[in-house]
Amino acid sequence: MLLFFLFETATLLFAAGTLSFLVHTVEKLTAFDFAVCILLIKLTLASAIPMTLGFFRQLDTRAIVVSSIILSAMGAWALGQNSASLVQAQLFLHASYAALDPLTGIIILLTLSSLAPLFISNIGRVNEWDTAFSIKYAIDWLKKKTTPYTMDFEYSSYWECRLSVPLLCQREFGDSRALLVFAQLEPLVLFWFATVSIATHLGIPPYLSLLLGWHSIAIQNFWGEACGLTNIKNDIIYNSGILTVVLGALLLFQEQNQISLSNQAVPVIFISLGAAFALTKYSAIALLPAMAVLSIFAAYLSQGYDKAATVIMAFGYAAAAACLLSGHFYLKNWIKFGSPLYPVRITTGVVNLPGIYDLRGTSILETALNRDTRNKTIRHLIGKHEFKGPMMFPLGIAWIGTIVLTAMYASLVPAFALAGDISHINWSTWLVAAISTVSFLAYLGSFGSSSSWGNPGDLFHMNRLHFNKVCHSQP
């Protein structure tokens, strides 16, 4: 237990120290942006350090202790050097949360209280079979002391490396399984902060932003059954990674300065570290480039070529960093098996990538087009599965309606832009709406999506964000 909290404290201290160097680089950061940055850096350290130690076959308790001491010393030094910058940051200036009034306090208490039962109810045995395999693979990897490339699956094991420290503590000291749940709780908190941050930057009222964040983690169906804390895989961190990429794109888009590593470090950190976690799922291979193209498109139409060039450069920095952190697992598969997406077999048009799993016909889009499964698929999409019981059916209809309206808005804005009438377009709102639409289409077309009917967090809440932005926009 002591080793685990030593490591967690060290990564947190180093993340805070890193942030102290960056608080002066972006003009419009909120307190929630700073929280996202700290959590994202901390989670990256907690994954990257065990992964790196694993590649050198040195992942043991002694290496974790030494790493923790070094991280703590560097973090404390950075905080000491930049304490004045932290004081001058004025975290609450742009988010209208300077005073903690009773309503805001109640919403924050609701958020904390919603996390408690999720945490307590998941300390027991693992019931989800895929999670059990992921834990077994990580435990076997720790026993063998081999590189992360030798885990008994060929997907990216970047997130499993994060789970290695609590598993190591359990193995060496008999610590509680609650440590694993704590490790999975962090991306859930990151998801909440990222949701609130995006809502704030879209101009959604503060109380509604907080409620949207609370809603994103409080639904038992969403986190308990679909991809809940019992699922010690990569579902939550994938969704959180996608949202932090969106947040980074928004900050990058709203910033007026020219891009450089000095004045745009925070947006680049959000995009790169978020993308590294998103790449733990193969669907990110298609989704992340689409998000980059949409960001560049919005930058070009709204502020011209120079702004588009700055966005391209930022995404270039981010892509390089994300590849160093987790993209190399795809390169390993390409070299070893001839396909970056191994073990999934891809045979679409001219693309023919080898694999042992043929998942054709398993996407929601394919089952919706199949006459035999069409009715069942439509019922699931509307809500009879997502929202159990006939009384909740109208909520499913409203959800589909929101997605359709978001897609219509995302499609119509470029038409107005091509016609030359762009004076009244809020490009930040359009960017989130467009990414939401592309994300939803990617979800429908993803192999295996019809076998998992969990609410897709990377797009589900962004649709709500866009919907509420439109409803509450000032004329």
C-alpha positions in Angstrom: 0.0 0.0 0.0 2.8 2.4 0.9 4.6 1.7 -2.4 1.5 2.4 -4.4 0.8 5.7 -2.7 4.4 6.7 -2.9 4.3 6.2 -6.7 0.9 8.0 -7.0 2.1 10.9 -4.9 5.3 11.2 -6.9 3.5 11.3 -10.3 1.0 13.9 -9.0 3.8 16.0 -7.6 5.7 15.8 -10.9 2.5 16.7 -12.9 1.9 19.7 -10.7 5.5 20.8 -11.1 5.3 20.5 -14.9 2.1 22.5 -14.9 3.8 25.3 -12.9 6.1 25.9 -15.9 3.1 26.2 -18.3 0.5 28.3 -16.4 1.7 31.5 -18.2 1.7 30.0 -21.7 -2.1 30.0 -22.5 -4.3 33.0 -21.8 -7.7 31.4 -21.4 -7.3 28.5 -19.0 -9.9 27.6 -16.4 -9.5 25.8 -13.1 -10.9 22.7 -14.8 -8.3 22.9 -17.6 -5.6 22.9 -15.0 -7.2 19.9 -13.4 -7.3 18.1 -16.7 -3.7 18.9 -17.4 -2.5 17.6 -14.0 -4.5 14.4 -14.3 -3.5 13.7 -17.9 0.2 14.2 -17.1 -0.1 12.0 -14.0 -1.9 9.2 -15.9 0.7 9.4 -18.6 3.6 9.1 -16.1 1.8 6.2 -14.4 1.6 4.3 -17.7 4.8 5.4 -19.4 7.2 4.7 -16.5 6.2 1.1 -16.0 6.1 0.6 -19.7 9.7 2.0 -20.1 10.9 -0.1 -17.1 9.3 -3.1 -18.7 11.2 -2.6 -21.9 14.4 -2.6 -19.9 13.1 -5.6 -17.9 13.5 -3.7 -14.7 9.9 -3.4 -13.5 10.1 -4.3 -9.9 9.5 -2.7 -6.5 13.0 -1.2 -6.3 12.7 0.5 -9.7 9.3 1.9 -8.7 10.8 3.3 -5.4 13.7 4.9 -7.3 11.5 6.4 -9.9 9.2 7.8 -7.3 12.0 9.5 -5.4 13.3 11.0 -8.7 9.9 12.2 -9.7 9.1 13.7 -6.3 12.4 15.6 -6.2 11.9 17.0 -9.7 8.3 18.0 -9.0 9.2 19.7 -5.7 12.0 21.6 -7.4 9.7 22.8 -10.2 7.0 23.9 -7.8 9.6 25.8 -5.8 10.9 27.5 -8.9 7.5 28.6 -10.2 5.4 29.2 -7.1 4.9 32.8 -8.1 3.5 31.8 -11.5 1.0 29.5 -9.7 -0.2 32.3 -7.5 -0.7 34.6 -10.4 -2.5 32.1 -12.5 -6.0 33.2 -11.3 -7.5 29.9 -12.1 -11.1 30.9 -11.7 -10.9 34.1 -13.7 -12.4 32.8 -17.0 -14.7 30.2 -15.7 -16.9 32.3 -13.3 -16.2 30.0 -10.4 -14.4 32.6 -8.2 -16.8 32.1 -5.3 -18.1 28.7 -4.2 -21.8 29.5 -3.8 -24.2 27.0 -2.3 -25.5 25.7 -5.6 -22.1 25.0 -7.0 -21.1 23.3 -3.8 -24.2 21.1 -4.0 -23.3 20.0 -7.5 -19.7 19.2 -6.6 -21.0 17.2 -3.6 -23.3 15.3 -5.9 -20.4 14.5 -8.1 -18.3 13.1 -5.3 -21.2 11.2 -3.8 -21.9 9.6 -7.2 -18.3 8.3 -7.3 -18.5 6.6 -3.9 -21.0 3.8 -4.7 -19.3 3.1 -8.0 -16.0 2.7 -6.1 -17.3 0.6 -3.3 -19.4 -1.7 -5.5 -16.4 -2.6 -7.6 -13.9 -3.7 -4.9 -15.1 -7.3 -5.1 -14.4 -10.0 -7.6 -14.1 -9.2 -11.3 -17.2 -10.4 -13.2 -16.5 -9.2 -16.7 -14.6 -11.9 -18.6 -12.6 -9.5 -20.9 -11.4 -7.6 -17.9 -10.3 -10.9 -16.2 -8.2 -11.7 -19.3 -6.6 -8.2 -19.2 -5.6 -8.6 -15.6 -4.3 -12.1 -16.2 -2.2 -10.9 -19.1 -0.7 -8.1 -17.0 0.0 -10.4 -14.1 1.7 -12.9 -16.4 3.8 -10.1 -17.9 5.0 -9.0 -14.4 6.0 -12.6 -13.5 7.9 -13.1 -16.7 9.7 -9.7 -16.6 9.5 -9.3 -20.3 8.7 -6.3 -22.6 5.1 -5.0 -22.9 5.2 -6.4 -26.5 5.0 -9.9 -25.1 1.7 -9.6 -23.3 -0.7 -12.4 -24.5 -2.6 -10.1 -26.8 -1.5 -8.0 -29.7 -3.5 -4.8 -29.0 -1.8 -1.8 -27.4 -0.9 -2.6 -23.8 -0.2 1.0 -22.9 -3.1 1.1 -20.4 -2.3 -2.3 -19.0 1.1 -0.8 -18.1 -0.8 1.6 -15.9 -2.3 -1.3 -14.0 1.1 -2.9 -13.4 2.0 -0.9 -10.3 -1.2 -1.8 -8.3 -0.9 -5.4 -9.5 2.7 -5.4 -8.4 1.8 -4.2 -5.0 -0.9 -6.9 -4.7 1.5 -9.6 -5.7 4.4 -8.5 -3.5 2.6 -7.2 -0.4 -0.9 -8.7 -0.6 -2.5 -5.3 -1.0 -6.2 -4.8 -1.6 -7.8 -5.0 -5.0 -9.1 -1.5 -4.2 -5.8 -0.2 -5.6 -6.9 -1.4 -9.1 -10.2 0.4 -8.7 -8.4 3.6 -7.7 -6.3 3.4 -10.8 -9.5 3.1 -12.9 -11.2 5.9 -11.0 -8.7 8.5 -12.2 -9.8 8.4 -15.9 -13.4 8.6 -14.7 -12.5 11.9 -12.8 -10.6 13.0 -15.9 -13.7 12.4 -18.0 -15.7 14.7 -15.6 -13.2 17.5 -15.7 -12.8 17.3 -19.5 -16.6 17.4 -20.0 -16.9 20.5 -17.8 -14.0 22.2 -19.5 -15.4 21.7 -23.0 -18.8 23.0 -21.9 -17.2 26.0 -20.3 -15.2 26.9 -23.5 -18.4 26.5 -25.5 -20.0 29.2 -23.4 -22.5 26.9 -21.6 -23.6 28.4 -18.3 -21.5 27.4 -15.3 -24.1 25.4 -13.4 -25.2 23.5 -16.5 -21.5 22.7 -17.3 -21.1 21.2 -13.8 -24.3 19.2 -14.2 -23.2 17.9 -17.6 -20.0 16.7 -16.0 -21.9 15.1 -13.1 -24.3 13.4 -15.5 -21.4 12.0 -17.5 -20.2 9.8 -14.6 -23.4 9.3 -12.5 -25.4 7.0 -14.7 -24.9 3.4 -13.5 -26.0 2.1 -17.0 -23.2 4.2 -18.5 -20.3 3.4 -16.3 -21.5 0.4 -14.3 -22.6 -1.9 -17.1 -21.4 -0.5 -20.4 -17.8 0.2 -19.5 -17.8 0.5 -15.8 -15.2 0.3 -13.1 -15.5 -3.5 -13.2 -14.1 -3.2 -16.7 -10.3 -2.7 -15.9 -9.5 -2.4 -19.6 -9.2 0.7 -21.7 -12.8 1.9 -22.2 -12.9 4.8 -19.8 -9.4 6.0 -20.6 -10.2 5.8 -24.3 -13.2 8.0 -23.9 -11.3 10.4 -21.6 -8.5 10.6 -24.2 -10.9 11.5 -27.0 -12.4 14.3 -24.9 -9.0 15.7 -23.9 -8.1 15.8 -27.6 -11.3 17.8 -28.3 -10.4 20.1 -25.4 -6.9 20.7 -26.8 -8.3 21.4 -30.2 -10.7 24.0 -28.7 -7.9 25.7 -26.8 -5.7 25.7 -29.9 -8.6 27.1 -32.0 -9.5 29.9 -29.6 -5.9 31.0 -29.0 -4.9 34.0 -31.1 -1.1 33.6 -30.9 1.0 31.8 -33.4 2.0 28.3 -32.6 5.2 27.4 -30.8 6.1 24.9 -28.1 6.4 27.8 -25.7 3.0 29.5 -26.1 0.9 26.5 -27.1 2.3 23.8 -24.8 -0.9 23.1 -22.9 -3.1 22.4 -26.0 -0.4 20.2 -27.5 -0.2 18.3 -24.2 -3.9 17.7 -24.2 -3.9 16.5 -27.8 -0.8 14.4 -27.7 -1.4 12.7 -24.3 -5.1 12.3 -25.0 -4.4 10.8 -28.4 -1.9 8.3 -26.8 -4.6 7.0 -24.6 -7.2 7.0 -27.3 -4.9 4.8 -29.4 -5.4 2.0 -27.0 -8.5 1.3 -29.2 -8.1 0.6 -32.9 -11.0 2.9 -33.8 -8.8 5.9 -32.9 -6.8 5.2 -36.0 -9.6 6.5 -38.1 -11.2 9.0 -35.6 -8.1 11.0 -34.6 -7.1 12.0 -38.2 -10.7 13.0 -38.9 -10.6 15.2 -35.8 -7.4 16.8 -37.0 -8.8 17.5 -40.5 -11.9 19.1 -39.0 -9.8 21.3 -36.7 -7.7 22.5 -39.6 -10.7 23.1 -41.7 -12.4 25.2 -39.0 -9.2 27.1 -38.5 -8.8 27.9 -42.2 -12.4 29.0 -42.8 -12.5 31.2 -39.6 -9.0 32.7 -39.4 -7.3 32.0 -42.7 -4.2 30.1 -43.8 -1.8 31.2 -41.0 -4.1 29.9 -38.3 -4.6 26.6 -40.2 -0.8 26.3 -40.4 -0.5 26.7 -36.7 -3.1 24.0 -36.1 -1.3 21.6 -38.5 2.0 22.2 -36.7 0.4 21.6 -33.3 -1.2 18.3 -34.5 2.2 17.3 -35.9 3.9 17.8 -32.5 1.0 15.9 -30.9 1.2 13.0 -33.4 4.9 12.5 -32.8 4.5 12.5 -29.0 1.5 10.1 -29.2 3.4 7.7 -31.4 6.3 7.6 -28.9 3.9 6.8 -26.1 1.6 4.3 -27.6 1.7 4.4 -31.4 4.7 2.1 -31.4 2.5 -0.8 -30.6 1.0 -0.4 -34.0 4.4 -0.3 -35.6 5.3 -3.5 -33.7 2.3 -5.3 -35.2 3.1 -4.0 -38.6 6.6 -5.4 -38.5 5.7 -8.6 -36.8 2.5 -9.5 -38.5 2.2 -7.3 -41.5 -0.7 -5.4 -40.2 -0.9 -2.5 -37.6 -4.4 -3.7 -36.6 -3.5 -7.3 -36.0 -5.2 -9.6 -34.9 -8.2 -8.1 -36.6 -8.5 -9.0 -40.3 -9.3 -6.1 -42.5 -10.6 -6.9 -46.0 -12.3 -3.7 -47.3 -12.0 -2.7 -51.0 -8.3 -2.7 -51.9 -7.2 -3.0 -48.3 -6.3 -6.6 -47.3 -4.6 -6.8 -43.9 -4.0 -10.2 -42.3 -5.5 -11.2 -38.9 -7.0 -14.1 -37.1 -10.4 -12.4 -36.3 -12.7 -11.7 -39.1 -15.2 -9.1 -37.7 -17.1 -8.3 -40.9 -20.8 -7.9 -40.2 -20.3 -7.0 -36.6 -20.7 -3.2 -36.8 -24.0 -1.5 -35.9 -24.1 -0.1 -39.4 -23.8 -3.5 -41.0 -26.4 -5.1 -38.7 -28.8 -2.2 -39.4 -28.4 -2.8 -43.2 -29.0 -6.6 -42.7 -32.6 -7.4 -43.1 -32.5 -10.2 -40.4 -31.1 -7.9 -37.7 -32.4 -4.5 -38.7 -35.3 -4.3 -36.4 -33.4 -5.4 -33.3 -30.5 -2.9 -34.1 -32.9 0.0 -34.5 -34.7 -0.8 -31.2 -31.3 -0.9 -29.5 -30.2 2.4 -31.0 -33.5 4.1 -30.1 -33.2 3.1 -26.5 -34.9 0.0 -25.4 -31.5 -1.4 -24.4 -29.7 1.8 -23.3 -32.7 3.0 -21.2 -34.4 -0.1 -19.8 -38.1 -0.1 -19.5 -40.9 1.3 -21.7 -41.2 4.5 -19.7 -37.6 5.5 -20.8 -38.3 4.9 -24.5 -39.0 8.7 -25.1 -35.5 9.5 -23.8 -34.0 7.2 -26.4 -36.0 9.1 -29.1 -34.8 12.4 -27.7 -31.2 11.1 -27.8 -31.5 10.1 -31.5 -33.1 13.4 -32.2 -30.2 15.3 -30.6 -27.7 13.4 -32.7 -29.7 14.1 -35.9 -29.9 17.8 -35.1 -26.1 17.9 -34.3 -25.3 16.2 -37.6 -27.6 18.6 -39.5 -25.8 21.6 -37.9 -22.4 20.2 -38.7 -23.4 19.6 -42.3 -25.1 22.9 -43.0 -22.3 25.2 -41.7 -19.8 24.3 -44.4 -22.5 25.0 -47.0 -22.9 28.5 -45.6 -19.2 29.0 -45.4 -18.8 28.0 -49.1 -21.6 30.5 -49.9 -19.5 33.2 -48.2 -21.8 33.9 -45.3 -19.6 33.1 -42.3 -20.1 36.2 -40.1 -22.5 34.5 -37.7 -20.9 31.1 -37.4 -19.5 30.1 -34.0 -16.6 27.9 -35.2 -15.9 26.4 -31.8 -19.5 25.1 -31.6 -19.3 23.8 -35.1 -16.0 22.0 -34.4 -17.5 20.1 -31.4 -20.7 19.3 -33.4 -18.6 18.1 -36.4 -16.4 15.9 -34.2 -19.5 14.5 -32.5 -21.0 13.6 -35.8 -17.9 11.9 -37.1 -17.5 10.1 -33.8 -21.0 8.8 -34.0 -20.5 7.6 -37.5 -17.2 5.9 -36.5 -19.0 4.2 -33.6 -21.7 2.9 -36.0 -19.1 1.6 -38.4 -16.6 0.1 -35.9 -16.1 -3.6 -36.1 -17.7 -5.3 -33.1 -19.8 -2.3 -32.1 -23.0 -4.2 -32.4 -21.9 -6.7 -29.7 -21.4 -3.9 -27.2 -24.3 -1.6 -26.7 -22.7 0.7 -24.1 -23.1 4.4 -24.5 -20.1 5.8 -26.4 -18.8 8.4 -24.0 -16.5 10.1 -26.5 -19.5 11.3 -28.6 -22.5 10.8 -26.3 -21.8 13.8 -24.1 -20.3 16.0 -26.8 -23.8 15.9 -28.4 -25.3 17.0 -25.2 -22.7 19.8 -25.0 -23.5 21.0 -28.4 -27.2 20.8 -27.9 -27.0 22.8 -24.7 -24.7 25.3 -26.3 -27.3 26.0 -29.1 -30.1 26.2 -26.6 -28.3 28.7 -24.3 -26.4 30.8 -26.9 -27.0 34.5 -26.5 -28.3 36.4 -29.6 
